[in-house]
Amino acid sequence: MGLERLRRKRVERLKLPPSHTISDYALVRRQFQIFERALKRFRSDVGLWVQYVEVAKREGAKALVGRILAR
């Protein structure tokens, strides 16, 4: 998550034009995959579930937030 924050700060600092590259999606997708793996192992960890929902909301993944809350 820190790496994604740094990447976004760098884009802002360099004032790069808005473009959609693979790195825009790859890091976020990897975060979601890590959360899924962690939740398979630690299903009862409520804090982990809340953190996953917060990250999904911040990234604008509305459909994913709905699926997480349904689970």
PyMOL Python script that loads the backbone (N, CA, C, O; Angstrom):
from pymol import cmd

cmd.read_pdbstr("""\
ATOM      1  N   MET A   1       0.828  -1.182   0.000  1.00  0.00           N
ATOM      2  CA  MET A   1       0.000   0.000   0.000  1.00  0.00           C
ATOM      3  C   MET A   1       0.873   1.246   0.000  1.00  0.00           C
ATOM      4  O   MET A   1       0.533   2.260  -0.610  1.00  0.00           O
ATOM      5  N   GLY A   2       1.992   1.156   0.687  1.00  0.00           N
ATOM      6  CA  GLY A   2       2.916   2.275   0.697  1.00  0.00           C
ATOM      7  C   GLY A   2       3.511   2.548  -0.670  1.00  0.00           C
ATOM      8  O   GLY A   2       3.710   3.698  -1.061  1.00  0.00           O
ATOM      9  N   LEU A   3       3.787   1.483  -1.384  1.00  0.00           N
ATOM     10  CA  LEU A   3       4.344   1.629  -2.725  1.00  0.00           C
ATOM     11  C   LEU A   3       3.363   2.330  -3.652  1.00  0.00           C
ATOM     12  O   LEU A   3       3.767   3.159  -4.467  1.00  0.00           O
ATOM     13  N   GLU A   4       2.098   2.011  -3.539  1.00  0.00           N
ATOM     14  CA  GLU A   4       1.072   2.670  -4.359  1.00  0.00           C
ATOM     15  C   GLU A   4       0.972   4.152  -4.003  1.00  0.00           C
ATOM     16  O   GLU A   4       0.823   4.995  -4.888  1.00  0.00           O
ATOM     17  N   ARG A   5       1.053   4.471  -2.715  1.00  0.00           N
ATOM     18  CA  ARG A   5       1.031   5.879  -2.287  1.00  0.00           C
ATOM     19  C   ARG A   5       2.216   6.637  -2.874  1.00  0.00           C
ATOM     20  O   ARG A   5       2.067   7.756  -3.365  1.00  0.00           O
ATOM     21  N   LEU A   6       3.385   6.023  -2.819  1.00  0.00           N
ATOM     22  CA  LEU A   6       4.578   6.668  -3.379  1.00  0.00           C
ATOM     23  C   LEU A   6       4.454   6.869  -4.882  1.00  0.00           C
ATOM     24  O   LEU A   6       4.855   7.907  -5.408  1.00  0.00           O
ATOM     25  N   ARG A   7       3.900   5.877  -5.572  1.00  0.00           N
ATOM     26  CA  ARG A   7       3.725   5.996  -7.016  1.00  0.00           C
ATOM     27  C   ARG A   7       2.797   7.155  -7.355  1.00  0.00           C
ATOM     28  O   ARG A   7       3.063   7.920  -8.282  1.00  0.00           O
ATOM     29  N   ARG A   8       1.710   7.281  -6.604  1.00  0.00           N
ATOM     30  CA  ARG A   8       0.762   8.372  -6.859  1.00  0.00           C
ATOM     31  C   ARG A   8       1.372   9.737  -6.557  1.00  0.00           C
ATOM     32  O   ARG A   8       1.144  10.699  -7.290  1.00  0.00           O
ATOM     33  N   LYS A   9       2.150   9.821  -5.473  1.00  0.00           N
ATOM     34  CA  LYS A   9       2.822  11.083  -5.147  1.00  0.00           C
ATOM     35  C   LYS A   9       3.788  11.480  -6.248  1.00  0.00           C
ATOM     36  O   LYS A   9       3.894  12.652  -6.608  1.00  0.00           O
ATOM     37  N   ARG A  10       4.485  10.498  -6.773  1.00  0.00           N
ATOM     38  CA  ARG A  10       5.448  10.769  -7.838  1.00  0.00           C
ATOM     39  C   ARG A  10       4.754  11.289  -9.087  1.00  0.00           C
ATOM     40  O   ARG A  10       5.243  12.220  -9.728  1.00  0.00           O
ATOM     41  N   VAL A  11       3.631  10.700  -9.432  1.00  0.00           N
ATOM     42  CA  VAL A  11       2.869  11.155 -10.591  1.00  0.00           C
ATOM     43  C   VAL A  11       2.433  12.604 -10.389  1.00  0.00           C
ATOM     44  O   VAL A  11       2.518  13.417 -11.310  1.00  0.00           O
ATOM     45  N   GLU A  12       1.964  12.927  -9.177  1.00  0.00           N
ATOM     46  CA  GLU A  12       1.552  14.301  -8.877  1.00  0.00           C
ATOM     47  C   GLU A  12       2.738  15.252  -8.929  1.00  0.00           C
ATOM     48  O   GLU A  12       2.639  16.339  -9.497  1.00  0.00           O
ATOM     49  N   ARG A  13       3.859  14.850  -8.339  1.00  0.00           N
ATOM     50  CA  ARG A  13       5.029  15.716  -8.278  1.00  0.00           C
ATOM     51  C   ARG A  13       5.580  16.019  -9.657  1.00  0.00           C
ATOM     52  O   ARG A  13       5.987  17.148  -9.934  1.00  0.00           O
ATOM     53  N   LEU A  14       5.596  15.019 -10.522  1.00  0.00           N
ATOM     54  CA  LEU A  14       6.121  15.206 -11.872  1.00  0.00           C
ATOM     55  C   LEU A  14       5.088  15.814 -12.821  1.00  0.00           C
ATOM     56  O   LEU A  14       5.383  16.118 -13.976  1.00  0.00           O
ATOM     57  N   LYS A  15       3.858  15.983 -12.299  1.00  0.00           N
ATOM     58  CA  LYS A  15       2.764  16.561 -13.088  1.00  0.00           C
ATOM     59  C   LYS A  15       2.596  15.854 -14.425  1.00  0.00           C
ATOM     60  O   LYS A  15       2.488  16.481 -15.479  1.00  0.00           O
ATOM     61  N   LEU A  16       2.576  14.540 -14.348  1.00  0.00           N
ATOM     62  CA  LEU A  16       2.390  13.737 -15.548  1.00  0.00           C
ATOM     63  C   LEU A  16       0.925  13.784 -15.980  1.00  0.00           C
ATOM     64  O   LEU A  16       0.032  13.855 -15.135  1.00  0.00           O
ATOM     65  N   PRO A  17       0.678  13.747 -17.269  1.00  0.00           N
ATOM     66  CA  PRO A  17      -0.721  13.755 -17.723  1.00  0.00           C
ATOM     67  C   PRO A  17      -1.422  12.477 -17.283  1.00  0.00           C
ATOM     68  O   PRO A  17      -0.799  11.419 -17.185  1.00  0.00           O
ATOM     69  N   PRO A  18      -2.714  12.581 -17.020  1.00  0.00           N
ATOM     70  CA  PRO A  18      -3.432  11.375 -16.575  1.00  0.00           C
ATOM     71  C   PRO A  18      -3.460  10.315 -17.673  1.00  0.00           C
ATOM     72  O   PRO A  18      -3.988  10.537 -18.763  1.00  0.00           O
ATOM     73  N   SER A  19      -2.898   9.198 -17.369  1.00  0.00           N
ATOM     74  CA  SER A  19      -2.905   8.081 -18.310  1.00  0.00           C
ATOM     75  C   SER A  19      -3.124   6.807 -17.507  1.00  0.00           C
ATOM     76  O   SER A  19      -2.880   6.767 -16.301  1.00  0.00           O
ATOM     77  N   HIS A  20      -3.575   5.798 -18.173  1.00  0.00           N
ATOM     78  CA  HIS A  20      -3.830   4.525 -17.497  1.00  0.00           C
ATOM     79  C   HIS A  20      -2.786   3.524 -17.964  1.00  0.00           C
ATOM     80  O   HIS A  20      -2.790   3.073 -19.109  1.00  0.00           O
ATOM     81  N   THR A  21      -1.895   3.192 -17.042  1.00  0.00           N
ATOM     82  CA  THR A  21      -0.847   2.235 -17.347  1.00  0.00           C
ATOM     83  C   THR A  21      -1.102   0.948 -16.576  1.00  0.00           C
ATOM     84  O   THR A  21      -2.009   0.871 -15.747  1.00  0.00           O
ATOM     85  N   ILE A  22      -0.308  -0.033 -16.856  1.00  0.00           N
ATOM     86  CA  ILE A  22      -0.439  -1.315 -16.171  1.00  0.00           C
ATOM     87  C   ILE A  22      -0.196  -1.153 -14.673  1.00  0.00           C
ATOM     88  O   ILE A  22      -0.843  -1.815 -13.862  1.00  0.00           O
ATOM     89  N   SER A  23       0.729  -0.279 -14.309  1.00  0.00           N
ATOM     90  CA  SER A  23       1.030  -0.102 -12.891  1.00  0.00           C
ATOM     91  C   SER A  23      -0.135   0.509 -12.127  1.00  0.00           C
ATOM     92  O   SER A  23      -0.217   0.352 -10.909  1.00  0.00           O
ATOM     93  N   ASP A  24      -1.042   1.208 -12.819  1.00  0.00           N
ATOM     94  CA  ASP A  24      -2.224   1.749 -12.150  1.00  0.00           C
ATOM     95  C   ASP A  24      -3.084   0.625 -11.587  1.00  0.00           C
ATOM     96  O   ASP A  24      -3.718   0.782 -10.544  1.00  0.00           O
ATOM     97  N   TYR A  25      -3.101  -0.489 -12.270  1.00  0.00           N
ATOM     98  CA  TYR A  25      -3.961  -1.597 -11.875  1.00  0.00           C
ATOM     99  C   TYR A  25      -3.204  -2.718 -11.165  1.00  0.00           C
ATOM    100  O   TYR A  25      -3.755  -3.366 -10.275  1.00  0.00           O
ATOM    101  N   ALA A  26      -1.974  -2.949 -11.541  1.00  0.00           N
ATOM    102  CA  ALA A  26      -1.238  -4.114 -11.045  1.00  0.00           C
ATOM    103  C   ALA A  26      -1.009  -4.068  -9.539  1.00  0.00           C
ATOM    104  O   ALA A  26      -1.212  -5.069  -8.851  1.00  0.00           O
ATOM    105  N   LEU A  27      -0.591  -2.925  -9.025  1.00  0.00           N
ATOM    106  CA  LEU A  27      -0.321  -2.851  -7.594  1.00  0.00           C
ATOM    107  C   LEU A  27      -1.593  -2.996  -6.777  1.00  0.00           C
ATOM    108  O   LEU A  27      -1.606  -3.680  -5.753  1.00  0.00           O
ATOM    109  N   VAL A  28      -2.655  -2.358  -7.224  1.00  0.00           N
ATOM    110  CA  VAL A  28      -3.931  -2.442  -6.513  1.00  0.00           C
ATOM    111  C   VAL A  28      -4.465  -3.866  -6.554  1.00  0.00           C
ATOM    112  O   VAL A  28      -4.951  -4.389  -5.552  1.00  0.00           O
ATOM    113  N   ARG A  29      -4.369  -4.478  -7.713  1.00  0.00           N
ATOM    114  CA  ARG A  29      -4.837  -5.858  -7.858  1.00  0.00           C
ATOM    115  C   ARG A  29      -4.041  -6.794  -6.961  1.00  0.00           C
ATOM    116  O   ARG A  29      -4.600  -7.714  -6.363  1.00  0.00           O
ATOM    117  N   ARG A  30      -2.754  -6.564  -6.869  1.00  0.00           N
ATOM    118  CA  ARG A  30      -1.900  -7.378  -6.005  1.00  0.00           C
ATOM    119  C   ARG A  30      -2.296  -7.213  -4.546  1.00  0.00           C
ATOM    120  O   ARG A  30      -2.300  -8.186  -3.792  1.00  0.00           O
ATOM    121  N   GLN A  31      -2.630  -5.992  -4.140  1.00  0.00           N
ATOM    122  CA  GLN A  31      -3.098  -5.763  -2.774  1.00  0.00           C
ATOM    123  C   GLN A  31      -4.343  -6.589  -2.492  1.00  0.00           C
ATOM    124  O   GLN A  31      -4.451  -7.220  -1.440  1.00  0.00           O
ATOM    125  N   PHE A  32      -5.285  -6.585  -3.432  1.00  0.00           N
ATOM    126  CA  PHE A  32      -6.514  -7.342  -3.248  1.00  0.00           C
ATOM    127  C   PHE A  32      -6.222  -8.839  -3.151  1.00  0.00           C
ATOM    128  O   PHE A  32      -6.845  -9.541  -2.355  1.00  0.00           O
ATOM    129  N   GLN A  33      -5.284  -9.328  -3.951  1.00  0.00           N
ATOM    130  CA  GLN A  33      -4.927 -10.743  -3.903  1.00  0.00           C
ATOM    131  C   GLN A  33      -4.323 -11.111  -2.551  1.00  0.00           C
ATOM    132  O   GLN A  33      -4.605 -12.180  -2.008  1.00  0.00           O
ATOM    133  N   ILE A  34      -3.499 -10.232  -2.016  1.00  0.00           N
ATOM    134  CA  ILE A  34      -2.885 -10.490  -0.704  1.00  0.00           C
ATOM    135  C   ILE A  34      -3.947 -10.518   0.390  1.00  0.00           C
ATOM    136  O   ILE A  34      -3.907 -11.367   1.281  1.00  0.00           O
ATOM    137  N   PHE A  35      -4.896  -9.587   0.318  1.00  0.00           N
ATOM    138  CA  PHE A  35      -5.987  -9.597   1.290  1.00  0.00           C
ATOM    139  C   PHE A  35      -6.786 -10.891   1.198  1.00  0.00           C
ATOM    140  O   PHE A  35      -7.138 -11.472   2.224  1.00  0.00           O
ATOM    141  N   GLU A  36      -7.075 -11.347  -0.011  1.00  0.00           N
ATOM    142  CA  GLU A  36      -7.837 -12.586  -0.183  1.00  0.00           C
ATOM    143  C   GLU A  36      -7.100 -13.772   0.436  1.00  0.00           C
ATOM    144  O   GLU A  36      -7.706 -14.605   1.111  1.00  0.00           O
ATOM    145  N   ARG A  37      -5.794 -13.840   0.202  1.00  0.00           N
ATOM    146  CA  ARG A  37      -5.007 -14.938   0.779  1.00  0.00           C
ATOM    147  C   ARG A  37      -5.005 -14.866   2.303  1.00  0.00           C
ATOM    148  O   ARG A  37      -5.129 -15.887   2.978  1.00  0.00           O
ATOM    149  N   ALA A  38      -4.865 -13.662   2.838  1.00  0.00           N
ATOM    150  CA  ALA A  38      -4.846 -13.494   4.296  1.00  0.00           C
ATOM    151  C   ALA A  38      -6.192 -13.869   4.903  1.00  0.00           C
ATOM    152  O   ALA A  38      -6.252 -14.470   5.976  1.00  0.00           O
ATOM    153  N   LEU A  39      -7.266 -13.513   4.215  1.00  0.00           N
ATOM    154  CA  LEU A  39      -8.591 -13.813   4.761  1.00  0.00           C
ATOM    155  C   LEU A  39      -8.937 -15.291   4.679  1.00  0.00           C
ATOM    156  O   LEU A  39      -9.750 -15.775   5.466  1.00  0.00           O
ATOM    157  N   LYS A  40      -8.343 -16.011   3.749  1.00  0.00           N
ATOM    158  CA  LYS A  40      -8.543 -17.465   3.720  1.00  0.00           C
ATOM    159  C   LYS A  40      -7.970 -18.093   4.979  1.00  0.00           C
ATOM    160  O   LYS A  40      -8.526 -19.042   5.532  1.00  0.00           O
ATOM    161  N   ARG A  41      -6.855 -17.546   5.415  1.00  0.00           N
ATOM    162  CA  ARG A  41      -6.185 -18.115   6.585  1.00  0.00           C
ATOM    163  C   ARG A  41      -6.752 -17.588   7.899  1.00  0.00           C
ATOM    164  O   ARG A  41      -6.881 -18.337   8.867  1.00  0.00           O
ATOM    165  N   PHE A  42      -7.090 -16.293   7.933  1.00  0.00           N
ATOM    166  CA  PHE A  42      -7.564 -15.660   9.167  1.00  0.00           C
ATOM    167  C   PHE A  42      -8.991 -15.155   8.979  1.00  0.00           C
ATOM    168  O   PHE A  42      -9.229 -13.948   8.990  1.00  0.00           O
ATOM    169  N   ARG A  43      -9.935 -16.067   8.808  1.00  0.00           N
ATOM    170  CA  ARG A  43     -11.327 -15.695   8.531  1.00  0.00           C
ATOM    171  C   ARG A  43     -11.975 -14.895   9.650  1.00  0.00           C
ATOM    172  O   ARG A  43     -12.835 -14.056   9.383  1.00  0.00           O
ATOM    173  N   SER A  44     -11.589 -15.131  10.881  1.00  0.00           N
ATOM    174  CA  SER A  44     -12.258 -14.482  12.003  1.00  0.00           C
ATOM    175  C   SER A  44     -11.619 -13.152  12.399  1.00  0.00           C
ATOM    176  O   SER A  44     -12.048 -12.552  13.385  1.00  0.00           O
ATOM    177  N   ASP A  45     -10.632 -12.680  11.686  1.00  0.00           N
ATOM    178  CA  ASP A  45      -9.958 -11.430  12.004  1.00  0.00           C
ATOM    179  C   ASP A  45     -10.768 -10.250  11.447  1.00  0.00           C
ATOM    180  O   ASP A  45     -10.640  -9.890  10.277  1.00  0.00           O
ATOM    181  N   VAL A  46     -11.594  -9.665  12.302  1.00  0.00           N
ATOM    182  CA  VAL A  46     -12.492  -8.584  11.885  1.00  0.00           C
ATOM    183  C   VAL A  46     -11.701  -7.362  11.422  1.00  0.00           C
ATOM    184  O   VAL A  46     -12.099  -6.700  10.464  1.00  0.00           O
ATOM    185  N   GLY A  47     -10.610  -7.061  12.074  1.00  0.00           N
ATOM    186  CA  GLY A  47      -9.790  -5.914  11.689  1.00  0.00           C
ATOM    187  C   GLY A  47      -9.269  -6.026  10.269  1.00  0.00           C
ATOM    188  O   GLY A  47      -9.194  -5.032   9.547  1.00  0.00           O
ATOM    189  N   LEU A  48      -8.914  -7.227   9.872  1.00  0.00           N
ATOM    190  CA  LEU A  48      -8.440  -7.472   8.512  1.00  0.00           C
ATOM    191  C   LEU A  48      -9.552  -7.245   7.495  1.00  0.00           C
ATOM    192  O   LEU A  48      -9.321  -6.677   6.427  1.00  0.00           O
ATOM    193  N   TRP A  49     -10.768  -7.694   7.835  1.00  0.00           N
ATOM    194  CA  TRP A  49     -11.919  -7.471   6.951  1.00  0.00           C
ATOM    195  C   TRP A  49     -12.183  -5.978   6.778  1.00  0.00           C
ATOM    196  O   TRP A  49     -12.424  -5.503   5.668  1.00  0.00           O
ATOM    197  N   VAL A  50     -12.134  -5.251   7.883  1.00  0.00           N
ATOM    198  CA  VAL A  50     -12.388  -3.800   7.840  1.00  0.00           C
ATOM    199  C   VAL A  50     -11.328  -3.105   7.002  1.00  0.00           C
ATOM    200  O   VAL A  50     -11.642  -2.224   6.202  1.00  0.00           O
ATOM    201  N   GLN A  51     -10.086  -3.495   7.182  1.00  0.00           N
ATOM    202  CA  GLN A  51      -9.001  -2.894   6.414  1.00  0.00           C
ATOM    203  C   GLN A  51      -9.177  -3.174   4.914  1.00  0.00           C
ATOM    204  O   GLN A  51      -8.930  -2.298   4.085  1.00  0.00           O
ATOM    205  N   TYR A  52      -9.598  -4.380   4.574  1.00  0.00           N
ATOM    206  CA  TYR A  52      -9.829  -4.751   3.174  1.00  0.00           C
ATOM    207  C   TYR A  52     -10.939  -3.876   2.572  1.00  0.00           C
ATOM    208  O   TYR A  52     -10.808  -3.389   1.448  1.00  0.00           O
ATOM    209  N   VAL A  53     -12.015  -3.682   3.313  1.00  0.00           N
ATOM    210  CA  VAL A  53     -13.119  -2.838   2.839  1.00  0.00           C
ATOM    211  C   VAL A  53     -12.637  -1.408   2.639  1.00  0.00           C
ATOM    212  O   VAL A  53     -12.978  -0.776   1.640  1.00  0.00           O
ATOM    213  N   GLU A  54     -11.846  -0.889   3.578  1.00  0.00           N
ATOM    214  CA  GLU A  54     -11.352   0.484   3.465  1.00  0.00           C
ATOM    215  C   GLU A  54     -10.463   0.658   2.237  1.00  0.00           C
ATOM    216  O   GLU A  54     -10.571   1.660   1.530  1.00  0.00           O
ATOM    217  N   VAL A  55      -9.595  -0.299   1.983  1.00  0.00           N
ATOM    218  CA  VAL A  55      -8.719  -0.222   0.816  1.00  0.00           C
ATOM    219  C   VAL A  55      -9.544  -0.288  -0.466  1.00  0.00           C
ATOM    220  O   VAL A  55      -9.290   0.462  -1.408  1.00  0.00           O
ATOM    221  N   ALA A  56     -10.524  -1.175  -0.503  1.00  0.00           N
ATOM    222  CA  ALA A  56     -11.370  -1.295  -1.694  1.00  0.00           C
ATOM    223  C   ALA A  56     -12.164  -0.010  -1.934  1.00  0.00           C
ATOM    224  O   ALA A  56     -12.313   0.422  -3.077  1.00  0.00           O
ATOM    225  N   LYS A  57     -12.668   0.594  -0.873  1.00  0.00           N
ATOM    226  CA  LYS A  57     -13.391   1.866  -1.014  1.00  0.00           C
ATOM    227  C   LYS A  57     -12.478   2.955  -1.541  1.00  0.00           C
ATOM    228  O   LYS A  57     -12.850   3.703  -2.445  1.00  0.00           O
ATOM    229  N   ARG A  58     -11.283   3.043  -0.978  1.00  0.00           N
ATOM    230  CA  ARG A  58     -10.328   4.073  -1.381  1.00  0.00           C
ATOM    231  C   ARG A  58      -9.954   3.935  -2.856  1.00  0.00           C
ATOM    232  O   ARG A  58      -9.714   4.935  -3.533  1.00  0.00           O
ATOM    233  N   GLU A  59      -9.906   2.706  -3.350  1.00  0.00           N
ATOM    234  CA  GLU A  59      -9.541   2.458  -4.739  1.00  0.00           C
ATOM    235  C   GLU A  59     -10.746   2.568  -5.677  1.00  0.00           C
ATOM    236  O   GLU A  59     -10.589   2.469  -6.894  1.00  0.00           O
ATOM    237  N   GLY A  60     -11.934   2.769  -5.130  1.00  0.00           N
ATOM    238  CA  GLY A  60     -13.119   2.936  -5.953  1.00  0.00           C
ATOM    239  C   GLY A  60     -13.697   1.642  -6.490  1.00  0.00           C
ATOM    240  O   GLY A  60     -14.384   1.646  -7.512  1.00  0.00           O
ATOM    241  N   ALA A  61     -13.428   0.540  -5.818  1.00  0.00           N
ATOM    242  CA  ALA A  61     -13.916  -0.771  -6.250  1.00  0.00           C
ATOM    243  C   ALA A  61     -15.252  -1.060  -5.564  1.00  0.00           C
ATOM    244  O   ALA A  61     -15.317  -1.848  -4.620  1.00  0.00           O
ATOM    245  N   LYS A  62     -16.310  -0.417  -6.046  1.00  0.00           N
ATOM    246  CA  LYS A  62     -17.621  -0.525  -5.408  1.00  0.00           C
ATOM    247  C   LYS A  62     -18.171  -1.945  -5.458  1.00  0.00           C
ATOM    248  O   LYS A  62     -18.740  -2.424  -4.477  1.00  0.00           O
ATOM    249  N   ALA A  63     -18.009  -2.607  -6.570  1.00  0.00           N
ATOM    250  CA  ALA A  63     -18.510  -3.978  -6.689  1.00  0.00           C
ATOM    251  C   ALA A  63     -17.774  -4.903  -5.721  1.00  0.00           C
ATOM    252  O   ALA A  63     -18.385  -5.784  -5.116  1.00  0.00           O
ATOM    253  N   LEU A  64     -16.484  -4.705  -5.579  1.00  0.00           N
ATOM    254  CA  LEU A  64     -15.703  -5.531  -4.658  1.00  0.00           C
ATOM    255  C   LEU A  64     -16.129  -5.279  -3.220  1.00  0.00           C
ATOM    256  O   LEU A  64     -16.214  -6.217  -2.426  1.00  0.00           O
ATOM    257  N   VAL A  65     -16.393  -4.035  -2.878  1.00  0.00           N
ATOM    258  CA  VAL A  65     -16.850  -3.713  -1.519  1.00  0.00           C
ATOM    259  C   VAL A  65     -18.145  -4.463  -1.223  1.00  0.00           C
ATOM    260  O   VAL A  65     -18.308  -5.017  -0.136  1.00  0.00           O
ATOM    261  N   GLY A  66     -19.053  -4.482  -2.172  1.00  0.00           N
ATOM    262  CA  GLY A  66     -20.307  -5.211  -1.983  1.00  0.00           C
ATOM    263  C   GLY A  66     -20.086  -6.693  -1.786  1.00  0.00           C
ATOM    264  O   GLY A  66     -20.723  -7.309  -0.931  1.00  0.00           O
ATOM    265  N   ARG A  67     -19.192  -7.276  -2.567  1.00  0.00           N
ATOM    266  CA  ARG A  67     -18.907  -8.715  -2.423  1.00  0.00           C
ATOM    267  C   ARG A  67     -18.235  -9.008  -1.088  1.00  0.00           C
ATOM    268  O   ARG A  67     -18.508 -10.038  -0.471  1.00  0.00           O
ATOM    269  N   ILE A  68     -17.360  -8.117  -0.638  1.00  0.00           N
ATOM    270  CA  ILE A  68     -16.676  -8.330   0.647  1.00  0.00           C
ATOM    271  C   ILE A  68     -17.701  -8.285   1.774  1.00  0.00           C
ATOM    272  O   ILE A  68     -17.716  -9.158   2.641  1.00  0.00           O
ATOM    273  N   LEU A  69     -18.552  -7.271   1.760  1.00  0.00           N
ATOM    274  CA  LEU A  69     -19.542  -7.132   2.825  1.00  0.00           C
ATOM    275  C   LEU A  69     -20.544  -8.286   2.816  1.00  0.00           C
ATOM    276  O   LEU A  69     -21.029  -8.687   3.874  1.00  0.00           O
ATOM    277  N   ALA A  70     -20.852  -8.812   1.663  1.00  0.00           N
ATOM    278  CA  ALA A  70     -21.768  -9.948   1.579  1.00  0.00           C
ATOM    279  C   ALA A  70     -21.161 -11.197   2.230  1.00  0.00           C
ATOM    280  O   ALA A  70     -21.871 -12.019   2.810  1.00  0.00           O
ATOM    281  N   ARG A  71     -19.858 -11.319   2.121  1.00  0.00           N
ATOM    282  CA  ARG A  71     -19.195 -12.488   2.713  1.00  0.00           C
ATOM    283  C   ARG A  71     -19.163 -12.372   4.209  1.00  0.00           C
ATOM    284  O   ARG A  71     -18.646 -13.260   4.887  1.00  0.00           O
TER     285      ARG A  71
END
""", "prot")
cmd.dss("prot")
cmd.show_as("cartoon", "prot")
cmd.util.cbc("prot")
cmd.orient("prot")
